[in-house]
Amino acid sequence: MFNHNTLEKDIERLSREVSEKRELPEHKGSSEREIIKQTIQPLVRQRADEPQSSVPATSDEDSILPDYLRQSSPESRLEVEKLIDSVFHEGLTKTVKDARAAGPFILDAFHDALTDKLYDELKKRGLL
């Protein structure tokens, strides 16, 4: 478990928001991963009208990166991995700003990878 105050506040807030969204009629049939993705989407997206990637995340247990990122440059993969790590050290808000500055492709890959990472963390803590 991570021991960073910013992370703990983010996890607590996200857990609450996911619980609230889960109770909404429009999310009754949604998976927990999809609810997490929709919960963090407003934080990650620059504009509400940007298309959301529909490519599923990787099933490789050793990787947090989406499948489509595997064909990308090593620099892109490393950048997304660093952003995911940054969430757990610097918090979600600051890291999202950094991801936005990296461009739309990195932002989308970060969003997809973060969804899976947060899902795993919330499950581990018994918050889902």
KAFEN-V508547 format. One line per field, one symbol per residue. psi: psi as a letter, one per 20 degrees, with the letter a starting at -180 (. if undefined). Layout:
# KAFEN-V508547
psi: ???
This chain:
# KAFEN-V508547
psi: qqlpggggggggghgghggghhiphijhjqrhghggghgighhhphqhjpqppjpqrqiohipiqqghihirqhggggggghgghhhihirggghhghhghirhghgggggghhggghggghghiki.
